[in-house]
């Protein structure tokens, strides 16, 4: 019975640690695709297009 009590706490700790690591790794595996899909769907407003260096150059050329 002493042996069972001796191994219970480390076994529970190890099981919890492995579960936490598995959850963390599964979340990290889905992070990159999620970020890519969010970035691809970002709408660009007219103001953000005008603030780009190329848009400013073209606007300056038209104003001449």
PyMOL Python script that loads the backbone (N, CA, C, O; Angstrom):
from pymol import cmd

cmd.read_pdbstr("""\
ATOM      1  N   UNK A   1       0.809  -1.187   0.000  1.00  0.00           N
ATOM      2  CA  UNK A   1       0.000   0.000   0.000  1.00  0.00           C
ATOM      3  C   UNK A   1       0.860   1.263   0.000  1.00  0.00           C
ATOM      4  O   UNK A   1       0.459   2.288  -0.550  1.00  0.00           O
ATOM      5  N   UNK A   2       2.049   1.188   0.620  1.00  0.00           N
ATOM      6  CA  UNK A   2       2.942   2.338   0.630  1.00  0.00           C
ATOM      7  C   UNK A   2       3.400   2.682  -0.782  1.00  0.00           C
ATOM      8  O   UNK A   2       3.532   3.854  -1.135  1.00  0.00           O
ATOM      9  N   UNK A   3       3.637   1.665  -1.573  1.00  0.00           N
ATOM     10  CA  UNK A   3       4.110   1.896  -2.927  1.00  0.00           C
ATOM     11  C   UNK A   3       3.058   2.641  -3.749  1.00  0.00           C
ATOM     12  O   UNK A   3       3.397   3.532  -4.528  1.00  0.00           O
ATOM     13  N   UNK A   4       1.805   2.285  -3.582  1.00  0.00           N
ATOM     14  CA  UNK A   4       0.731   2.943  -4.303  1.00  0.00           C
ATOM     15  C   UNK A   4       0.642   4.419  -3.913  1.00  0.00           C
ATOM     16  O   UNK A   4       0.502   5.279  -4.782  1.00  0.00           O
ATOM     17  N   UNK A   5       0.720   4.711  -2.642  1.00  0.00           N
ATOM     18  CA  UNK A   5       0.681   6.103  -2.186  1.00  0.00           C
ATOM     19  C   UNK A   5       1.916   6.869  -2.659  1.00  0.00           C
ATOM     20  O   UNK A   5       1.833   8.061  -2.957  1.00  0.00           O
ATOM     21  N   UNK A   6       3.044   6.195  -2.727  1.00  0.00           N
ATOM     22  CA  UNK A   6       4.292   6.825  -3.146  1.00  0.00           C
ATOM     23  C   UNK A   6       4.241   7.255  -4.612  1.00  0.00           C
ATOM     24  O   UNK A   6       4.822   8.280  -4.972  1.00  0.00           O
ATOM     25  N   UNK A   7       3.551   6.482  -5.467  1.00  0.00           N
ATOM     26  CA  UNK A   7       3.520   6.768  -6.894  1.00  0.00           C
ATOM     27  C   UNK A   7       2.288   7.558  -7.346  1.00  0.00           C
ATOM     28  O   UNK A   7       2.245   8.007  -8.491  1.00  0.00           O
ATOM     29  N   UNK A   8       1.305   7.736  -6.494  1.00  0.00           N
ATOM     30  CA  UNK A   8       0.069   8.400  -6.905  1.00  0.00           C
ATOM     31  C   UNK A   8       0.292   9.867  -7.271  1.00  0.00           C
ATOM     32  O   UNK A   8      -0.124  10.296  -8.347  1.00  0.00           O
ATOM     33  N   UNK A   9       0.918  10.623  -6.426  1.00  0.00           N
ATOM     34  CA  UNK A   9       1.114  12.056  -6.683  1.00  0.00           C
ATOM     35  C   UNK A   9       1.961  12.304  -7.940  1.00  0.00           C
ATOM     36  O   UNK A   9       1.559  13.111  -8.778  1.00  0.00           O
ATOM     37  N   UNK A  10       3.108  11.649  -8.105  1.00  0.00           N
ATOM     38  CA  UNK A  10       3.870  11.870  -9.344  1.00  0.00           C
ATOM     39  C   UNK A  10       3.120  11.417 -10.599  1.00  0.00           C
ATOM     40  O   UNK A  10       3.246  12.039 -11.653  1.00  0.00           O
ATOM     41  N   UNK A  11       2.353  10.356 -10.492  1.00  0.00           N
ATOM     42  CA  UNK A  11       1.599   9.881 -11.658  1.00  0.00           C
ATOM     43  C   UNK A  11       0.519  10.888 -12.046  1.00  0.00           C
ATOM     44  O   UNK A  11       0.317  11.148 -13.232  1.00  0.00           O
ATOM     45  N   UNK A  12      -0.175  11.456 -11.064  1.00  0.00           N
ATOM     46  CA  UNK A  12      -1.196  12.466 -11.354  1.00  0.00           C
ATOM     47  C   UNK A  12      -0.545  13.709 -11.949  1.00  0.00           C
ATOM     48  O   UNK A  12      -1.045  14.268 -12.925  1.00  0.00           O
ATOM     49  N   UNK A  13       0.559  14.138 -11.369  1.00  0.00           N
ATOM     50  CA  UNK A  13       1.275  15.302 -11.890  1.00  0.00           C
ATOM     51  C   UNK A  13       1.723  15.071 -13.326  1.00  0.00           C
ATOM     52  O   UNK A  13       1.569  15.953 -14.171  1.00  0.00           O
ATOM     53  N   UNK A  14       2.267  13.916 -13.607  1.00  0.00           N
ATOM     54  CA  UNK A  14       2.731  13.590 -14.957  1.00  0.00           C
ATOM     55  C   UNK A  14       1.565  13.550 -15.949  1.00  0.00           C
ATOM     56  O   UNK A  14       1.691  14.043 -17.070  1.00  0.00           O
ATOM     57  N   UNK A  15       0.449  12.975 -15.548  1.00  0.00           N
ATOM     58  CA  UNK A  15      -0.718  12.915 -16.429  1.00  0.00           C
ATOM     59  C   UNK A  15      -1.243  14.312 -16.725  1.00  0.00           C
ATOM     60  O   UNK A  15      -1.597  14.608 -17.866  1.00  0.00           O
ATOM     61  N   UNK A  16      -1.300  15.169 -15.721  1.00  0.00           N
ATOM     62  CA  UNK A  16      -1.747  16.544 -15.940  1.00  0.00           C
ATOM     63  C   UNK A  16      -0.774  17.316 -16.828  1.00  0.00           C
ATOM     64  O   UNK A  16      -1.193  18.091 -17.688  1.00  0.00           O
ATOM     65  N   UNK A  17       0.510  17.105 -16.622  1.00  0.00           N
ATOM     66  CA  UNK A  17       1.528  17.793 -17.427  1.00  0.00           C
ATOM     67  C   UNK A  17       1.445  17.364 -18.889  1.00  0.00           C
ATOM     68  O   UNK A  17       1.514  18.203 -19.787  1.00  0.00           O
ATOM     69  N   UNK A  18       1.298  16.073 -19.130  1.00  0.00           N
ATOM     70  CA  UNK A  18       1.187  15.568 -20.500  1.00  0.00           C
ATOM     71  C   UNK A  18      -0.084  16.096 -21.160  1.00  0.00           C
ATOM     72  O   UNK A  18      -0.064  16.450 -22.339  1.00  0.00           O
ATOM     73  N   UNK A  19      -1.182  16.153 -20.422  1.00  0.00           N
ATOM     74  CA  UNK A  19      -2.424  16.688 -20.972  1.00  0.00           C
ATOM     75  C   UNK A  19      -2.278  18.166 -21.329  1.00  0.00           C
ATOM     76  O   UNK A  19      -2.734  18.598 -22.388  1.00  0.00           O
ATOM     77  N   UNK A  20      -1.651  18.931 -20.457  1.00  0.00           N
ATOM     78  CA  UNK A  20      -1.453  20.358 -20.717  1.00  0.00           C
ATOM     79  C   UNK A  20      -0.550  20.568 -21.928  1.00  0.00           C
ATOM     80  O   UNK A  20      -0.817  21.451 -22.743  1.00  0.00           O
ATOM     81  N   UNK A  21       0.491  19.794 -22.062  1.00  0.00           N
ATOM     82  CA  UNK A  21       1.388  19.919 -23.202  1.00  0.00           C
ATOM     83  C   UNK A  21       0.689  19.519 -24.505  1.00  0.00           C
ATOM     84  O   UNK A  21       0.889  20.161 -25.536  1.00  0.00           O
ATOM     85  N   UNK A  22      -0.112  18.486 -24.466  1.00  0.00           N
ATOM     86  CA  UNK A  22      -0.835  18.067 -25.667  1.00  0.00           C
ATOM     87  C   UNK A  22      -1.807  19.153 -26.107  1.00  0.00           C
ATOM     88  O   UNK A  22      -1.921  19.439 -27.299  1.00  0.00           O
ATOM     89  N   UNK A  23      -2.510  19.760 -25.152  1.00  0.00           N
ATOM     90  CA  UNK A  23      -3.431  20.845 -25.482  1.00  0.00           C
ATOM     91  C   UNK A  23      -2.682  22.036 -26.052  1.00  0.00           C
ATOM     92  O   UNK A  23      -3.117  22.624 -27.042  1.00  0.00           O
ATOM     93  N   UNK A  24      -1.561  22.399 -25.441  1.00  0.00           N
ATOM     94  CA  UNK A  24      -0.774  23.539 -25.917  1.00  0.00           C
ATOM     95  C   UNK A  24      -0.254  23.303 -27.331  1.00  0.00           C
ATOM     96  O   UNK A  24      -0.331  24.193 -28.178  1.00  0.00           O
ATOM     97  N   UNK A  25       0.267  22.129 -27.585  1.00  0.00           N
ATOM     98  CA  UNK A  25       0.784  21.825 -28.916  1.00  0.00           C
ATOM     99  C   UNK A  25      -0.321  21.785 -29.966  1.00  0.00           C
ATOM    100  O   UNK A  25      -0.105  22.191 -31.108  1.00  0.00           O
ATOM    101  N   UNK A  26      -1.490  21.304 -29.593  1.00  0.00           N
ATOM    102  CA  UNK A  26      -2.587  21.291 -30.562  1.00  0.00           C
ATOM    103  C   UNK A  26      -3.050  22.708 -30.867  1.00  0.00           C
ATOM    104  O   UNK A  26      -3.423  22.998 -32.004  1.00  0.00           O
ATOM    105  N   UNK A  27      -3.035  23.587 -29.888  1.00  0.00           N
ATOM    106  CA  UNK A  27      -3.389  24.989 -30.134  1.00  0.00           C
ATOM    107  C   UNK A  27      -2.338  25.662 -31.012  1.00  0.00           C
ATOM    108  O   UNK A  27      -2.685  26.435 -31.905  1.00  0.00           O
ATOM    109  N   UNK A  28      -1.077  25.384 -30.774  1.00  0.00           N
ATOM    110  CA  UNK A  28      -0.020  25.979 -31.588  1.00  0.00           C
ATOM    111  C   UNK A  28      -0.076  25.477 -33.032  1.00  0.00           C
ATOM    112  O   UNK A  28       0.276  26.212 -33.955  1.00  0.00           O
ATOM    113  N   UNK A  29      -0.504  24.261 -33.228  1.00  0.00           N
ATOM    114  CA  UNK A  29      -0.588  23.706 -34.580  1.00  0.00           C
ATOM    115  C   UNK A  29      -1.664  24.414 -35.397  1.00  0.00           C
ATOM    116  O   UNK A  29      -1.566  24.479 -36.622  1.00  0.00           O
ATOM    117  N   UNK A  30      -2.681  24.940 -34.738  1.00  0.00           N
ATOM    118  CA  UNK A  30      -3.752  25.614 -35.463  1.00  0.00           C
ATOM    119  C   UNK A  30      -3.557  27.129 -35.513  1.00  0.00           C
ATOM    120  O   UNK A  30      -4.341  27.823 -36.160  1.00  0.00           O
ATOM    121  N   UNK A  31      -2.550  27.646 -34.857  1.00  0.00           N
ATOM    122  CA  UNK A  31      -2.355  29.091 -34.804  1.00  0.00           C
ATOM    123  C   UNK A  31      -1.944  29.674 -36.158  1.00  0.00           C
ATOM    124  O   UNK A  31      -2.535  30.657 -36.602  1.00  0.00           O
ATOM    125  N   UNK A  32      -0.970  29.103 -36.804  1.00  0.00           N
ATOM    126  CA  UNK A  32      -0.478  29.641 -38.083  1.00  0.00           C
ATOM    127  C   UNK A  32      -1.569  29.644 -39.160  1.00  0.00           C
ATOM    128  O   UNK A  32      -1.742  30.666 -39.825  1.00  0.00           O
ATOM    129  N   UNK A  33      -2.309  28.555 -39.363  1.00  0.00           N
ATOM    130  CA  UNK A  33      -3.387  28.616 -40.367  1.00  0.00           C
ATOM    131  C   UNK A  33      -4.457  29.649 -40.018  1.00  0.00           C
ATOM    132  O   UNK A  33      -5.014  30.292 -40.908  1.00  0.00           O
ATOM    133  N   UNK A  34      -4.740  29.808 -38.742  1.00  0.00           N
ATOM    134  CA  UNK A  34      -5.740  30.804 -38.341  1.00  0.00           C
ATOM    135  C   UNK A  34      -5.254  32.204 -38.649  1.00  0.00           C
ATOM    136  O   UNK A  34      -6.015  33.029 -39.155  1.00  0.00           O
ATOM    137  N   UNK A  35      -4.015  32.478 -38.356  1.00  0.00           N
ATOM    138  CA  UNK A  35      -3.477  33.800 -38.638  1.00  0.00           C
ATOM    139  C   UNK A  35      -3.423  34.071 -40.141  1.00  0.00           C
ATOM    140  O   UNK A  35      -3.698  35.187 -40.581  1.00  0.00           O
ATOM    141  N   UNK A  36      -3.074  33.062 -40.922  1.00  0.00           N
ATOM    142  CA  UNK A  36      -3.050  33.233 -42.370  1.00  0.00           C
ATOM    143  C   UNK A  36      -4.443  33.516 -42.917  1.00  0.00           C
ATOM    144  O   UNK A  36      -4.600  34.363 -43.796  1.00  0.00           O
ATOM    145  N   UNK A  37      -5.448  32.822 -42.410  1.00  0.00           N
ATOM    146  CA  UNK A  37      -6.803  33.039 -42.921  1.00  0.00           C
ATOM    147  C   UNK A  37      -7.329  34.404 -42.499  1.00  0.00           C
ATOM    148  O   UNK A  37      -8.071  35.031 -43.255  1.00  0.00           O
ATOM    149  N   UNK A  38      -6.972  34.871 -41.335  1.00  0.00           N
ATOM    150  CA  UNK A  38      -7.394  36.197 -40.893  1.00  0.00           C
ATOM    151  C   UNK A  38      -6.718  37.262 -41.750  1.00  0.00           C
ATOM    152  O   UNK A  38      -7.363  38.230 -42.152  1.00  0.00           O
ATOM    153  N   UNK A  39      -5.450  37.097 -42.030  1.00  0.00           N
ATOM    154  CA  UNK A  39      -4.719  38.070 -42.838  1.00  0.00           C
ATOM    155  C   UNK A  39      -5.206  38.116 -44.272  1.00  0.00           C
ATOM    156  O   UNK A  39      -5.213  39.185 -44.884  1.00  0.00           O
ATOM    157  N   UNK A  40      -5.608  37.001 -44.815  1.00  0.00           N
ATOM    158  CA  UNK A  40      -6.067  36.968 -46.197  1.00  0.00           C
ATOM    159  C   UNK A  40      -7.425  37.621 -46.354  1.00  0.00           C
ATOM    160  O   UNK A  40      -7.754  38.097 -47.440  1.00  0.00           O
ATOM    161  N   UNK A  41      -8.225  37.655 -45.292  1.00  0.00           N
ATOM    162  CA  UNK A  41      -9.563  38.187 -45.387  1.00  0.00           C
ATOM    163  C   UNK A  41      -9.660  39.642 -44.943  1.00  0.00           C
ATOM    164  O   UNK A  41     -10.758  40.199 -44.920  1.00  0.00           O
ATOM    165  N   UNK A  42      -8.560  40.262 -44.595  1.00  0.00           N
ATOM    166  CA  UNK A  42      -8.605  41.633 -44.109  1.00  0.00           C
ATOM    167  C   UNK A  42      -8.999  42.574 -45.247  1.00  0.00           C
ATOM    168  O   UNK A  42      -8.307  42.645 -46.262  1.00  0.00           O
ATOM    169  N   UNK A  43     -10.095  43.288 -45.080  1.00  0.00           N
ATOM    170  CA  UNK A  43     -10.493  44.219 -46.140  1.00  0.00           C
ATOM    171  C   UNK A  43      -9.607  45.455 -46.134  1.00  0.00           C
ATOM    172  O   UNK A  43      -9.180  45.920 -45.077  1.00  0.00           O
ATOM    173  N   UNK A  44      -9.339  45.977 -47.309  1.00  0.00           N
ATOM    174  CA  UNK A  44      -8.536  47.188 -47.400  1.00  0.00           C
ATOM    175  C   UNK A  44      -9.461  48.341 -47.733  1.00  0.00           C
ATOM    176  O   UNK A  44     -10.171  48.322 -48.738  1.00  0.00           O
ATOM    177  N   UNK A  45      -9.440  49.329 -46.886  1.00  0.00           N
ATOM    178  CA  UNK A  45     -10.273  50.497 -47.128  1.00  0.00           C
ATOM    179  C   UNK A  45      -9.584  51.436 -48.105  1.00  0.00           C
ATOM    180  O   UNK A  45      -8.397  51.284 -48.395  1.00  0.00           O
ATOM    181  N   UNK A  46     -10.321  52.390 -48.600  1.00  0.00           N
ATOM    182  CA  UNK A  46      -9.772  53.336 -49.568  1.00  0.00           C
ATOM    183  C   UNK A  46      -8.650  54.156 -48.942  1.00  0.00           C
ATOM    184  O   UNK A  46      -7.651  54.453 -49.598  1.00  0.00           O
ATOM    185  N   UNK A  47      -8.815  54.522 -47.663  1.00  0.00           N
ATOM    186  CA  UNK A  47      -7.800  55.327 -46.992  1.00  0.00           C
ATOM    187  C   UNK A  47      -6.469  54.582 -46.879  1.00  0.00           C
ATOM    188  O   UNK A  47      -5.405  55.174 -47.060  1.00  0.00           O
ATOM    189  N   UNK A  48      -6.531  53.296 -46.581  1.00  0.00           N
ATOM    190  CA  UNK A  48      -5.282  52.548 -46.441  1.00  0.00           C
ATOM    191  C   UNK A  48      -4.573  52.414 -47.780  1.00  0.00           C
ATOM    192  O   UNK A  48      -3.345  52.357 -47.833  1.00  0.00           O
ATOM    193  N   UNK A  49      -5.341  52.365 -48.857  1.00  0.00           N
ATOM    194  CA  UNK A  49      -4.724  52.302 -50.184  1.00  0.00           C
ATOM    195  C   UNK A  49      -4.055  53.627 -50.530  1.00  0.00           C
ATOM    196  O   UNK A  49      -2.998  53.644 -51.160  1.00  0.00           O
ATOM    197  N   UNK A  50      -4.664  54.731 -50.124  1.00  0.00           N
ATOM    198  CA  UNK A  50      -4.093  56.032 -50.436  1.00  0.00           C
ATOM    199  C   UNK A  50      -2.861  56.344 -49.598  1.00  0.00           C
ATOM    200  O   UNK A  50      -2.048  57.184 -49.985  1.00  0.00           O
ATOM    201  N   UNK A  51      -2.715  55.691 -48.472  1.00  0.00           N
ATOM    202  CA  UNK A  51      -1.573  55.957 -47.617  1.00  0.00           C
ATOM    203  C   UNK A  51      -0.337  55.155 -48.008  1.00  0.00           C
ATOM    204  O   UNK A  51       0.727  55.335 -47.416  1.00  0.00           O
ATOM    205  N   UNK A  52      -0.462  54.289 -48.979  1.00  0.00           N
ATOM    206  CA  UNK A  52       0.714  53.532 -49.418  1.00  0.00           C
ATOM    207  C   UNK A  52       1.637  54.453 -50.215  1.00  0.00           C
ATOM    208  O   UNK A  52       1.159  55.400 -50.839  1.00  0.00           O
ATOM    209  N   UNK A  53       2.927  54.204 -50.211  1.00  0.00           N
ATOM    210  CA  UNK A  53       3.862  55.068 -50.945  1.00  0.00           C
ATOM    211  C   UNK A  53       3.558  55.128 -52.441  1.00  0.00           C
ATOM    212  O   UNK A  53       3.687  56.187 -53.055  1.00  0.00           O
ATOM    213  N   UNK A  54       3.160  54.016 -53.026  1.00  0.00           N
ATOM    214  CA  UNK A  54       2.861  53.992 -54.459  1.00  0.00           C
ATOM    215  C   UNK A  54       1.640  54.859 -54.769  1.00  0.00           C
ATOM    216  O   UNK A  54       1.627  55.574 -55.770  1.00  0.00           O
ATOM    217  N   UNK A  55       0.633  54.798 -53.931  1.00  0.00           N
ATOM    218  CA  UNK A  55      -0.567  55.609 -54.156  1.00  0.00           C
ATOM    219  C   UNK A  55      -0.254  57.090 -54.030  1.00  0.00           C
ATOM    220  O   UNK A  55      -0.795  57.905 -54.777  1.00  0.00           O
ATOM    221  N   UNK A  56       0.612  57.442 -53.096  1.00  0.00           N
ATOM    222  CA  UNK A  56       0.984  58.851 -52.949  1.00  0.00           C
ATOM    223  C   UNK A  56       1.763  59.342 -54.171  1.00  0.00           C
ATOM    224  O   UNK A  56       1.555  60.464 -54.631  1.00  0.00           O
ATOM    225  N   UNK A  57       2.660  58.503 -54.695  1.00  0.00           N
ATOM    226  CA  UNK A  57       3.421  58.887 -55.884  1.00  0.00           C
ATOM    227  C   UNK A  57       2.500  59.093 -57.075  1.00  0.00           C
ATOM    228  O   UNK A  57       2.642  60.059 -57.824  1.00  0.00           O
ATOM    229  N   UNK A  58       1.555  58.175 -57.242  1.00  0.00           N
ATOM    230  CA  UNK A  58       0.629  58.306 -58.363  1.00  0.00           C
ATOM    231  C   UNK A  58      -0.258  59.538 -58.203  1.00  0.00           C
ATOM    232  O   UNK A  58      -0.542  60.221 -59.187  1.00  0.00           O
ATOM    233  N   UNK A  59      -0.693  59.828 -56.999  1.00  0.00           N
ATOM    234  CA  UNK A  59      -1.522  61.017 -56.765  1.00  0.00           C
ATOM    235  C   UNK A  59      -0.715  62.279 -57.025  1.00  0.00           C
ATOM    236  O   UNK A  59      -1.244  63.255 -57.558  1.00  0.00           O
ATOM    237  N   UNK A  60       0.565  62.270 -56.652  1.00  0.00           N
ATOM    238  CA  UNK A  60       1.410  63.440 -56.884  1.00  0.00           C
ATOM    239  C   UNK A  60       1.642  63.645 -58.379  1.00  0.00           C
ATOM    240  O   UNK A  60       1.696  64.788 -58.834  1.00  0.00           O
ATOM    241  N   UNK A  61       1.778  62.574 -59.148  1.00  0.00           N
ATOM    242  CA  UNK A  61       1.961  62.689 -60.587  1.00  0.00           C
ATOM    243  C   UNK A  61       0.714  63.253 -61.258  1.00  0.00           C
ATOM    244  O   UNK A  61       0.820  64.050 -62.190  1.00  0.00           O
ATOM    245  N   UNK A  62      -0.470  62.847 -60.791  1.00  0.00           N
ATOM    246  CA  UNK A  62      -1.718  63.334 -61.363  1.00  0.00           C
ATOM    247  C   UNK A  62      -1.924  64.826 -61.065  1.00  0.00           C
ATOM    248  O   UNK A  62      -2.521  65.548 -61.863  1.00  0.00           O
ATOM    249  N   UNK A  63      -1.422  65.280 -59.906  1.00  0.00           N
ATOM    250  CA  UNK A  63      -1.612  66.666 -59.520  1.00  0.00           C
ATOM    251  C   UNK A  63      -0.729  67.643 -60.308  1.00  0.00           C
ATOM    252  O   UNK A  63      -1.008  68.842 -60.326  1.00  0.00           O
ATOM    253  N   UNK A  64       0.300  67.161 -60.939  1.00  0.00           N
ATOM    254  CA  UNK A  64       1.220  68.047 -61.676  1.00  0.00           C
ATOM    255  C   UNK A  64       0.616  68.596 -62.903  1.00  0.00           C
ATOM    256  O   UNK A  64       1.265  69.354 -63.624  1.00  0.00           O
TER     257      UNK A  64
END
""", "prot")
cmd.dss("prot")
cmd.show_as("cartoon", "prot")
cmd.util.cbc("prot")
cmd.orient("prot")
